[in-house]
């Protein structure tokens, strides 16, 4: 009995130890698994955090780098590309930018303004390569010939002296515009206010051009109508009769050259009106305004005068006095042809 009991006890103790060992092994085996899972979770979270932080670190320099580099970019050299007739040093003398200056967008824009202001270039580009600035230019062409077309009423020898452009000069748009204005003004002086001038540029080899002025002379501008405002004593017809300018539509007006519009004649007619009113006793008469308006078809003019007649004056007492001996005052007064009560006549 004792042996059986001991054997049973030993077996029980052995089974207990085996269970304890299995439990311990299970617990020990679970610990690394838990630790590994925690490490893995930390490893998975850490890259995500770094990935979130990294774009933030990159986004800030991307927004600031161009401005920072631009502010710190110093001009090391300035080169000119595309020059043909002009020397590069001559071109560089036109700009304010110099080596050693900080290069900014404003500085580049100023280079463009400086060069275009010379009117020597048709195209200008500026490129900055880490401080090495390259200015690419295309020079304006040289004028080969000046050609007039369409001028029948005014001969070329009358127009060419009005043109400042000449062969072998550098073409500039401002000079062309000025020449167009002078040609049109010449036609206006001839009474052709409907004249138009269209400049054309014919490109040739070796960066040369012919400048062609295409002229449409139009009809000679006439005075279609003369209006007078403010006259009460004398009619429009009476006053028009005192003027040198005549309006079209009148009897035999087609035979008169005075129906053409002439600014100088307009000033003369104003003086004629003053003279007429002064001889009629209106010493205060004045022409308030004289406006010549071109009709919508640009063929004729409508002239409008605004006048103020004022009061009409008479002579008061008239006599001639002198300190000369034996001077006959009454006889001299009678010879004047002016008597008291006569209308004033200048």
ABEGO torsion letter per residue (X at the ends): XAAAAAAAAAAAAAAAAAAAAAAAAAAAAAAAAAAAAAAAAAAAAAAAAAAAAAAAAAAAAAAAAAAAAAAABBBABBBBBGBAABBAAAAAAABABBBGBBBBAAAAAAAAAAAAAAGABABBBBBBBGGBBBBBBBBBBBBABBBBBGBAABBAAAAAAABABBBGBBBBAAAAAAAAAAAAAAAAAAGBAABBBBBBBBBBBGGBBBBBBBBBAEBBBBBABBBBBGBAABBAAAAAAABABBBBGBBGAAABAAABBBAAAAAAAAAAAAAAAAAAGBAABBBABBBBBBBAAGABBBBBBBBBAEBBBBBBBBBBBBABBGBBAAAAAAAAGBBBGBBBBX
